[in-house]
Amino acid sequence: MNANEILDYCLAKKGVTESFPFDNETLVLKVDTKMFLLMALEKQPLSINVKTEPEWSAELREQHPQITGAYHMNKTHWNSVMVDGLKRELIFKLIDQSYDLVFKSLTKKAQNAVNDSQ
């Protein structure tokens, strides 16, 4: 799986925008104004940061050496995921959960605005 596939999958979701707020190499994807995925475009192997339920985070880290606590982020909620060696379905599931968790944290007004977009 490559960066373009991940980007296309994310941009197909409602209300998603992309930006480079930190540097020219770290792509940030947001729903409304909140980050749900970060992707280091220049780093190899490809790595993404996603938000997950804390219980699932612990389980994922035990089962997959490619999944660790996210650098410079709350490691209880955020994971760094080395894409190589992981099943495509798992990567999509991680992205979906991250998007859903962030979407649910938005105000009702923001959720309605996202749902009304596209």
N, C-alpha and C positions, 0 to 999 in steps of 0.2 A: 504494500500500500504506500502511496506517495502523498506528498503535500497537496497536490492538486485534487486528488480524490477526497481527501479530508476536507479541504476548503469547499469543494463543490457540495459535499454532503451537508456541511454546516450552513452554507449560504441558502440551501433549499428550505431551511427552517424559517418560520415566520419571525420577522423583526430583527434579523441578524445583520450586523454591520461589522466591517473589518477596519482595522487601523493599526498604526505603528506608534503608540504613545510613548514607548520606552526607548527604542532605538530603531535602526533600519533593518534589523534582522529578526525581531520578535513580533510575529503577527498576532494580534489580539482580536478575538471574535467576541462580540457582545450581543446580548439580547437586551433591547432598550439601552440602558446605560451601564449594565453590569456584565463583567467578564464571565464567560463560561469556558473558554478554551484559549490557551496560548500555544503558539507553535514556533519553535526555533528553526527558521528556514535555512540558515547556513550551517547548522550543526548536523553532523552525520555520526551515527545513524539518526534518522528522523525521530524527534521527541515532541510530545505534546504534554501540556498540563491540563488536567480536568478535575472538576469537583465531583466527589462521590460521597455517599452516605458513610459515616465513620466506621460502622461495622463491616461494610463491604470493603472499605479501604484496607482494613487489617487482613481480611481474608484474601484479597487480591495480592497483597504484598507477600503473604505466605506462599501462595500458589505460583506466582510469576516473578522471576528475578528481574524482569524488565520493568516492573512497577515498583516505584519507591515514593517516599514522601517528597513533595515538590519543594525544590530549592527556593528560598526567599518567600515562601507562602505558608499558610497554616497547614501543617502536615496532617492534622486530624481530618481535614476536609479536602485537601488538594493532593493529587498524585501526579508525579512525572511518569510518563509512559513511553518507553522505547518501543516504537511501532514494530520493528523487525522481530519476527518470530511469534507474533501474536496473531490469532485468527481475526480476520476482517470483521466477523460478527461481534467479537468482544470489543473491538475498537469502536464500532458503531454503537454498541450498548453503553460504553463509557461516555461517548459524546452525548447520547440521548439523555442519560441520567444527569450529566452536568448541565445541559440545557434546561431540563425539567426542574432541577433544584433551584437554579438561578431564576427561572421564570416564576416559580412559586413564591420566591422571595420579593417579587415586584409588588408594588401597590396594585390594588384592583383597577385603578384608573390606567396604570401603565399596562397591565395585562390586557385590558380591553383595547387599548390603542394598538398593542402588538397583534391581537386577534383580528382587529379590523384592517391591518395592513395587508398588502399583497393582494 
